[in-house]
């Protein structure tokens, strides 16, 4: 159990030598920006919360105080995400500056040290300001005794810049390439290994990918077809703050940040926030040709609703019906909100895609965006890289295969299934598709379906590999690392 912080003394210290009274104990001053960042980090650690869900309401509350300015919100955001992204690197640096194993440092102390390390090594905040602000935070949340420990450690960290520390704490690339990359780019070693296997190639590619994972992603909007347009969103965001999407004709990038919820089209549900990779997956499924009718579409894992809303808009333009199914009731409610106002016919249901309520062969198009490790979205959820373990993939494997089998059963002969994951890990992508097609696994038979080349349905997108499946990459496409395989039912 973690040691409880000691409360600072509030009474004057005894008189010193010569009868001179010591200075009264100073009450530590609360810094709202760093207090907010610390609160988010504690929620991430203690409750397995996600920063992108915890931070916005705290910022909204902080803005109620007129003294909390836009620059304060920007700094709090940078402190939270910068610290989480660089946690592995900062842990290695802190470890080199203390005389005990890192696991013996209380988590709240480690959070304060990590925040301080990021200010010293990852921002332009002057050294004296970074140290003093971090020590003051420690006095508020930890007490005077442990604030002294924080002060001593941060002064050691301040002795070198980030490059200097990396030379000291990371092994040479030639001696241990994966560990070198793990420390330099702040990813767990097993994640580095898995991403490298999926990406292939030499050192330059994997370093570019890991660097892209540590960059702050743009906010990307989607103009839902028939309800909004790219031009409307560009005008609403402002030409100085918006850029068209790189690949999707419905995408707008908020290059200068901003609040999507302030846009009328987003408030009305005619547009939404959606990574361009997710848009490309939905568009590819809708563009792939089917034989015969094209009237019934299914999104079999629809929560939280981004792809379902785009599919519903595309289906409405063709007079097709979309069934959006989601197992978790709270996520199904999010889907309902996303689809509200769609002009075409649709229905949202709460159902388990591995035990579906629909009849086999009911649909012409099926999207199955399966639960996965989320290793493709590490830019947006940097804490995931520290939370996931290799054994987690074993837990996802039966579910992913079961959902793909049911998707192929749900589609009619000549129809199309899109198998998608927000992960580039081979165990969640090609291995799953290959196992299902070949009937690997006890009690399963080969499936009568064929892979079709997905690349032509992402027109204009470069570097899509040899096919027939597609893997998108942050460093190559500016998207999350989405995977898509398109399969046509043959019998």
C-alpha positions as CSV (number, residue, x, y, z in Angstrom):
1,X,0.0,0.0,0.0
2,X,1.3,3.4,-0.9
3,X,2.5,5.6,1.9
4,X,0.1,8.4,2.8
5,X,1.4,11.9,2.3
6,X,2.3,13.7,5.5
7,X,0.5,16.9,6.3
8,X,2.8,20.0,6.4
9,X,3.2,21.7,9.7
10,X,1.3,25.0,10.0
11,X,2.9,26.2,13.3
12,X,6.1,28.3,13.5
13,X,9.3,26.4,14.0
14,X,11.1,26.7,17.4
15,X,13.4,29.7,17.9
16,X,16.8,29.2,16.4
17,X,20.2,29.9,17.8
18,X,20.5,33.2,19.6
19,X,16.8,33.2,20.3
20,X,15.9,34.3,16.8
21,X,12.5,33.1,15.7
22,X,12.5,31.0,12.6
23,X,10.3,32.0,9.7
24,X,6.7,30.7,9.9
25,X,5.9,27.8,7.6
26,X,4.7,29.1,4.2
27,X,1.4,27.7,2.9
28,X,2.1,26.2,-0.5
29,X,0.6,28.0,-3.5
30,X,-1.7,26.1,-5.7
31,X,-1.0,26.3,-9.5
32,X,-4.3,25.5,-11.2
33,X,-2.6,24.3,-14.4
34,X,-0.3,21.8,-12.8
35,X,-2.9,20.7,-10.3
36,X,-5.2,19.9,-13.2
37,X,-2.5,18.0,-15.0
38,X,-1.7,16.1,-11.9
39,X,-5.3,15.2,-11.3
40,X,-5.6,13.8,-14.8
41,X,-2.5,11.7,-14.4
42,X,-3.8,10.3,-11.1
43,X,-7.1,9.4,-12.7
44,X,-5.3,7.6,-15.5
45,X,-3.2,5.6,-13.0
46,X,-5.7,4.9,-10.3
47,X,-8.9,4.3,-12.3
48,X,-7.5,3.2,-15.7
49,X,-9.2,6.3,-17.1
50,X,-8.4,7.8,-20.5
51,X,-7.0,11.3,-20.6
52,X,-9.1,12.3,-23.6
53,X,-12.2,11.6,-21.4
54,X,-11.0,13.0,-18.1
55,X,-9.3,16.2,-19.4
56,X,-12.1,18.0,-21.2
57,X,-14.6,18.2,-18.3
58,X,-11.8,19.4,-16.0
59,X,-10.8,22.1,-18.5
60,X,-14.4,23.1,-18.8
61,X,-14.7,23.5,-15.0
62,X,-11.4,25.4,-14.9
63,X,-12.6,27.9,-17.5
64,X,-15.3,29.0,-15.2
65,X,-12.6,31.0,-13.4
66,X,-11.9,34.0,-15.6
67,X,-8.2,34.0,-14.6
68,X,-7.8,30.6,-16.4
69,X,-6.9,31.6,-19.9
70,X,-6.6,29.7,-23.2
71,X,-2.9,29.5,-22.8
72,X,-3.4,27.8,-19.4
73,X,-5.6,25.2,-21.1
74,X,-3.0,24.7,-23.8
75,X,-0.3,24.2,-21.2
76,X,-2.4,21.8,-19.1
77,X,-3.1,19.7,-22.3
78,X,0.6,19.6,-23.2
79,X,1.7,18.6,-19.7
80,X,-0.8,15.7,-19.7
81,X,-0.3,14.3,-23.1
82,X,3.4,15.1,-23.3
83,X,4.0,13.3,-19.9
84,X,1.9,10.3,-21.0
85,X,3.6,9.9,-24.4
86,X,7.1,10.2,-23.0
87,X,6.5,8.2,-19.8
88,X,8.9,5.4,-20.8
89,X,11.7,7.8,-21.5
90,X,11.1,9.8,-18.4
91,X,10.9,6.6,-16.3
92,X,14.4,5.6,-17.5
93,X,15.7,9.1,-16.7
94,X,14.1,9.2,-13.2
95,X,15.4,5.7,-12.5
96,X,19.0,6.9,-13.2
97,X,18.5,9.7,-10.7
98,X,17.3,7.8,-7.7
99,X,18.8,5.2,-5.4
100,X,15.9,2.7,-5.3
101,X,13.9,0.7,-7.8
102,X,11.3,2.7,-9.6
103,X,8.5,0.5,-8.4
104,X,9.3,1.6,-4.8
105,X,8.4,5.2,-5.6
106,X,4.8,6.0,-4.7
107,X,2.8,6.6,-7.8
108,X,1.7,10.2,-6.9
109,X,5.4,11.1,-6.4
110,X,6.3,9.5,-9.7
111,X,3.5,11.5,-11.4
112,X,5.0,14.8,-10.0
113,X,8.5,13.7,-11.1
114,X,7.2,12.8,-14.6
115,X,5.4,16.2,-14.9
116,X,8.6,17.9,-13.8
117,X,10.8,15.8,-16.2
118,X,8.5,16.7,-19.1
119,X,8.8,20.4,-18.3
120,X,12.6,20.2,-18.1
121,X,13.2,17.9,-21.1
122,X,10.1,18.2,-23.4
123,X,9.1,21.9,-23.2
124,X,10.7,25.4,-23.4
125,X,9.8,26.2,-19.8
126,X,13.0,27.6,-18.2
127,X,14.8,25.2,-15.8
128,X,14.3,27.3,-12.7
129,X,10.6,27.7,-13.4
130,X,10.1,24.0,-14.2
131,X,11.8,22.9,-10.9
132,X,10.2,25.5,-8.7
133,X,6.7,24.9,-10.1
134,X,7.1,21.1,-9.7
135,X,8.4,21.4,-6.1
136,X,5.5,23.7,-5.2
137,X,3.1,21.2,-6.7
138,X,4.8,18.5,-4.6
139,X,4.3,20.6,-1.4
140,X,0.6,20.9,-2.2
141,X,-0.2,17.3,-3.1
142,X,2.6,15.3,-1.3
143,X,3.8,17.4,1.7
144,X,7.1,19.1,2.5
145,X,9.1,15.9,3.2
146,X,8.5,14.3,-0.2
147,X,8.8,17.7,-1.9
148,X,12.4,17.7,-0.9
149,X,12.9,14.4,-2.6
150,X,11.2,15.8,-5.7
151,X,13.5,18.8,-5.6
152,X,16.6,16.7,-5.4
153,X,15.7,14.4,-8.2
154,X,14.6,17.2,-10.6
155,X,17.8,19.1,-10.0
156,X,19.7,15.9,-11.1
157,X,17.5,15.7,-14.2
158,X,18.1,19.3,-15.0
159,X,21.8,18.6,-15.4
160,X,21.3,17.3,-19.0
161,X,19.0,18.0,-21.8
162,X,16.9,15.2,-23.4
163,X,19.5,14.2,-26.0
164,X,22.1,14.0,-23.2
165,X,19.9,11.8,-21.1
166,X,19.1,9.5,-24.0
167,X,22.8,8.9,-24.6
168,X,23.1,7.8,-21.0
169,X,20.0,5.7,-20.5
170,X,19.4,4.0,-23.9
171,X,21.6,1.2,-25.1
172,X,23.3,1.7,-28.4
173,X,21.2,0.7,-31.4
174,X,23.9,-1.7,-32.6
175,X,23.8,-3.6,-29.2
176,X,20.0,-3.8,-28.8
177,X,17.9,-2.2,-31.5
178,X,14.5,-2.8,-30.0
179,X,15.4,-1.5,-26.5
180,X,17.2,1.5,-28.0
181,X,14.0,2.4,-29.9
182,X,11.8,1.7,-26.9
183,X,13.7,4.1,-24.7
184,X,14.3,6.8,-27.4
185,X,10.7,6.8,-28.6
186,X,8.9,5.9,-25.4
187,X,7.1,2.7,-26.3
188,X,7.2,-0.7,-24.5
189,X,9.6,-3.0,-26.1
190,X,7.0,-5.6,-27.1
191,X,5.0,-2.8,-28.9
192,X,8.1,-1.8,-30.8
193,X,8.7,-5.4,-31.8
194,X,5.1,-5.9,-32.9
195,X,4.9,-2.6,-34.9
196,X,8.2,-3.4,-36.6
197,X,7.0,-6.9,-37.6
198,X,3.8,-5.4,-39.1
199,X,5.6,-2.5,-40.9
200,X,8.6,-4.5,-42.1
201,X,11.6,-2.7,-43.5
202,X,14.6,-1.2,-41.8
203,X,15.3,1.4,-39.1
204,X,14.1,4.5,-40.8
205,X,10.5,3.3,-41.2
206,X,10.0,2.2,-37.7
207,X,11.6,5.3,-36.3
208,X,9.2,7.5,-38.4
209,X,6.3,5.5,-37.1
210,X,7.3,5.7,-33.5
211,X,7.9,9.5,-33.8
212,X,4.5,9.9,-35.4
213,X,2.9,8.1,-32.4
214,X,4.4,10.8,-30.2
215,X,3.0,13.7,-32.2
216,X,-0.2,15.5,-31.2
217,X,-2.9,14.4,-33.8
218,X,-5.0,16.9,-35.6
219,X,-8.7,17.1,-34.9
220,X,-10.4,15.7,-38.0
221,X,-14.0,16.4,-38.9
222,X,-16.3,14.4,-41.2
223,X,-19.1,16.1,-43.2
224,X,-21.8,13.4,-43.4
225,X,-22.8,13.1,-47.1
226,X,-26.2,14.6,-47.9
227,X,-26.2,16.5,-44.6
228,X,-23.1,18.7,-44.7
229,X,-20.2,19.3,-47.0
230,X,-16.4,19.8,-46.8
231,X,-16.9,23.3,-48.0
232,X,-19.4,24.1,-45.2
233,X,-17.0,22.9,-42.6
234,X,-14.0,24.7,-44.0
235,X,-15.9,27.9,-44.0
236,X,-17.2,27.3,-40.4
237,X,-13.8,26.5,-39.0
238,X,-12.2,29.4,-40.9
239,X,-9.7,29.3,-43.7
240,X,-6.8,30.2,-41.3
241,X,-7.6,27.3,-39.1
242,X,-8.8,24.5,-41.4
243,X,-7.4,22.3,-44.1
244,X,-9.2,19.8,-46.4
245,X,-8.6,16.1,-45.6
246,X,-5.7,14.5,-47.2
247,X,-7.7,11.6,-48.8
248,X,-11.4,11.8,-47.8
249,X,-13.6,14.2,-49.7
250,X,-15.6,14.5,-46.4
251,X,-12.7,15.3,-44.1
252,X,-11.6,18.7,-42.7
253,X,-8.6,19.0,-40.5
254,X,-8.7,21.6,-37.7
255,X,-5.0,22.6,-38.0
256,X,-5.2,25.1,-35.2
257,X,-7.1,23.0,-32.8
258,X,-10.4,24.5,-31.6
259,X,-13.6,23.2,-30.2
260,X,-15.6,21.0,-32.6
261,X,-18.7,21.2,-30.5
262,X,-18.9,24.9,-31.2
263,X,-19.6,24.2,-34.9
264,X,-23.3,24.3,-35.8
265,X,-23.0,21.3,-38.1
266,X,-21.5,19.2,-35.3
267,X,-24.1,20.3,-32.8
268,X,-26.8,19.3,-35.3
269,X,-25.2,15.9,-36.0
270,X,-24.7,16.7,-39.7
271,X,-20.9,16.5,-39.1
272,X,-18.8,14.8,-36.5
273,X,-15.3,14.2,-35.3
274,X,-13.7,11.2,-37.1
275,X,-10.2,10.2,-37.9
276,X,-9.6,10.1,-41.7
277,X,-8.6,6.5,-41.5
278,X,-12.0,5.5,-40.1
279,X,-13.6,7.5,-42.9
280,X,-11.6,5.6,-45.5
281,X,-12.6,2.3,-44.1
282,X,-16.3,3.1,-44.3
283,X,-16.0,4.6,-47.7
284,X,-14.1,1.5,-49.1
285,X,-16.8,-0.9,-47.8
286,X,-19.5,1.3,-49.5
287,X,-17.5,1.6,-52.7
288,X,-16.7,-2.1,-53.2
289,X,-19.1,-3.7,-55.9
290,X,-21.6,-6.3,-54.8
291,X,-23.5,-8.6,-57.1
292,X,-27.2,-8.0,-57.4
293,X,-29.2,-6.1,-54.8
294,X,-27.7,-3.4,-52.5
295,X,-30.4,-2.7,-50.0
296,X,-29.4,-4.0,-46.6
297,X,-26.2,-2.9,-44.7
298,X,-25.0,-3.9,-41.3
299,X,-22.5,-2.3,-38.9
300,X,-22.0,-5.3,-36.5
301,X,-19.8,-3.5,-33.9
302,X,-21.2,0.0,-34.3
303,X,-20.2,1.8,-31.0
304,X,-19.4,4.6,-30.5
305,X,-21.0,5.4,-33.9
306,X,-18.6,7.3,-36.1
307,X,-18.4,4.8,-38.9
308,X,-22.1,3.9,-38.5
309,X,-23.1,7.6,-39.1
310,X,-21.0,7.8,-42.2
311,X,-22.3,4.5,-43.5
312,X,-25.9,5.5,-42.8
313,X,-25.4,8.7,-44.8
314,X,-23.9,6.8,-47.7
315,X,-26.6,4.2,-47.5
316,X,-29.3,6.9,-47.5
317,X,-28.0,8.3,-50.8
318,X,-28.7,4.8,-52.4
319,X,-32.0,4.2,-50.6
320,X,-30.4,1.4,-48.5
321,X,-31.2,0.4,-44.9
322,X,-28.5,0.3,-42.2
323,X,-28.8,-1.8,-39.1
324,X,-26.3,-0.7,-36.5
325,X,-25.7,-3.3,-33.8
326,X,-23.7,-2.7,-30.6
327,X,-23.3,-5.1,-27.6
328,X,-22.8,-2.5,-24.9
329,X,-26.0,-0.5,-24.0
330,X,-24.2,2.7,-23.2
331,X,-22.3,2.5,-26.5
332,X,-25.5,1.7,-28.4
333,X,-26.9,5.0,-27.0
334,X,-23.9,6.8,-28.4
335,X,-24.7,5.2,-31.8
336,X,-28.3,6.4,-31.6
337,X,-27.1,10.0,-31.0
338,X,-24.6,9.8,-33.9
339,X,-27.4,8.5,-36.3
340,X,-30.1,10.9,-35.1
341,X,-31.5,12.9,-38.0
342,X,-30.1,10.6,-40.7
343,X,-32.5,11.0,-43.7
344,X,-32.4,7.4,-44.7
345,X,-33.9,4.3,-43.0
346,X,-31.8,2.8,-40.1
347,X,-32.2,1.0,-36.8
348,X,-29.9,0.8,-33.8
349,X,-30.1,-2.4,-31.7
350,X,-28.3,-3.8,-28.7
351,X,-27.0,-7.2,-29.6
352,X,-24.0,-9.5,-29.4
353,X,-22.4,-9.9,-32.9
354,X,-21.3,-13.4,-32.0
355,X,-24.8,-14.4,-31.2
356,X,-26.8,-12.4,-33.7
357,X,-30.5,-12.0,-33.8
358,X,-30.6,-11.6,-37.6
359,X,-30.9,-14.5,-40.1
360,X,-27.9,-15.7,-42.1
361,X,-27.5,-14.1,-45.5
362,X,-29.6,-11.1,-44.6
363,X,-27.2,-8.3,-45.7
364,X,-25.5,-7.1,-48.8
365,X,-22.7,-5.2,-47.0
366,X,-21.3,-5.9,-43.5
367,X,-18.7,-3.9,-41.6
368,X,-17.2,-5.6,-38.6
369,X,-14.8,-3.2,-36.8
370,X,-13.8,-5.6,-34.1
371,X,-12.6,-4.8,-30.5
372,X,-8.8,-4.8,-30.4
373,X,-5.7,-3.7,-28.6
374,X,-6.0,-0.2,-30.0
375,X,-2.3,-0.1,-30.9
376,X,-3.3,1.9,-34.0
377,X,-4.5,4.9,-32.0
378,X,-1.5,5.5,-29.7
379,X,-1.3,9.1,-30.8
380,X,-4.8,9.7,-29.3
381,X,-4.6,7.4,-26.3
382,X,-0.9,7.4,-25.3
383,X,-1.7,5.7,-22.0
384,X,-2.8,2.6,-23.9
385,X,0.8,1.7,-24.7
386,X,1.6,1.4,-21.0
387,X,-1.7,-0.3,-20.1
388,X,-1.7,-3.1,-22.7
389,X,0.2,-6.4,-22.3
390,X,1.1,-9.0,-25.0
391,X,-1.3,-11.5,-23.4
392,X,-4.2,-9.1,-24.0
393,X,-4.1,-10.2,-27.7
394,X,-4.9,-13.7,-26.6
395,X,-8.1,-12.5,-25.0
396,X,-9.2,-10.6,-28.2
397,X,-8.4,-13.5,-30.6
398,X,-11.5,-15.7,-30.1
399,X,-13.8,-12.7,-30.2
400,X,-12.2,-11.3,-33.4
401,X,-12.5,-14.6,-35.1
402,X,-16.0,-15.2,-33.9
403,X,-17.2,-11.8,-35.1
404,X,-15.6,-12.3,-38.5
405,X,-17.2,-15.7,-38.9
406,X,-20.6,-14.3,-38.0
407,X,-20.1,-11.4,-40.4
408,X,-19.5,-13.8,-43.3
409,X,-22.6,-15.8,-42.3
410,X,-24.7,-12.6,-42.1
411,X,-23.8,-11.5,-45.7
412,X,-25.5,-13.1,-48.7
413,X,-23.6,-14.8,-51.5
414,X,-22.0,-12.0,-53.6
415,X,-22.1,-9.6,-50.8
416,X,-19.1,-7.8,-49.1
417,X,-17.7,-8.0,-45.6
418,X,-15.2,-5.4,-44.3
419,X,-13.1,-6.7,-41.4
420,X,-11.5,-3.7,-39.7
421,X,-9.3,-3.1,-36.6
422,X,-7.6,0.0,-35.1
423,X,-4.5,-2.1,-34.7
424,X,-1.6,-3.0,-37.1
425,X,-0.6,-6.1,-35.0
426,X,-0.5,-9.1,-37.3
427,X,-2.2,-11.2,-34.7
428,X,-5.2,-9.0,-35.0
429,X,-5.2,-8.4,-38.7
430,X,-4.0,-10.9,-41.4
431,X,-3.7,-13.8,-39.0
432,X,-7.3,-13.5,-38.0
433,X,-8.5,-13.2,-41.6
434,X,-6.3,-16.1,-42.7
435,X,-7.5,-18.4,-39.9
436,X,-11.2,-17.8,-40.6
437,X,-10.9,-18.3,-44.3
438,X,-9.0,-21.6,-43.8
439,X,-11.1,-22.8,-40.9
440,X,-8.3,-23.0,-38.4
441,X,-9.4,-23.8,-34.9
442,X,-11.3,-26.6,-33.3
443,X,-14.7,-27.2,-34.7
444,X,-14.4,-24.7,-37.6
445,X,-14.5,-25.3,-41.3
446,X,-13.1,-23.2,-44.1
447,X,-15.4,-20.3,-45.1
448,X,-16.6,-19.9,-48.7
449,X,-15.3,-16.4,-49.2
450,X,-12.5,-14.7,-51.1
451,X,-10.3,-11.7,-50.3
452,X,-10.7,-8.9,-52.8
453,X,-8.2,-6.1,-53.4
454,X,-9.2,-3.2,-51.1
455,X,-6.7,-0.7,-52.5
456,X,-8.7,0.5,-55.5
457,X,-11.4,1.6,-53.1
458,X,-9.0,4.0,-51.4
459,X,-8.4,6.0,-54.5
460,X,-5.5,8.4,-54.4
461,X,-4.1,7.1,-51.1
462,X,-0.4,6.1,-51.6
463,X,1.8,3.4,-50.0
464,X,-1.0,0.9,-49.5
465,X,1.4,-2.1,-49.8
466,X,1.0,-5.2,-51.9
467,X,-2.7,-5.9,-51.0
468,X,-5.2,-7.3,-51.1
469,X,-5.7,-6.0,-47.6
470,X,-4.8,-2.4,-46.6
471,X,-2.8,-1.1,-43.6
472,X,-2.9,2.6,-43.0
473,X,-0.1,4.3,-40.9
474,X,0.3,7.5,-39.0
475,X,3.7,8.4,-40.5
476,X,2.6,7.6,-44.1
477,X,-1.0,8.6,-44.2
478,X,-1.5,10.9,-41.2
479,X,-4.2,8.6,-40.0
480,X,-4.6,6.1,-37.2
481,X,-3.2,2.7,-38.1
482,X,-6.4,1.3,-39.4
483,X,-6.5,-2.1,-41.0
484,X,-9.1,-3.3,-43.6
485,X,-9.7,-6.6,-45.4
486,X,-12.6,-6.9,-47.9
487,X,-14.1,-10.3,-48.4
488,X,-16.7,-11.4,-50.9
489,X,-19.0,-14.3,-49.9
490,X,-18.8,-17.0,-52.7
491,X,-21.2,-19.7,-51.5
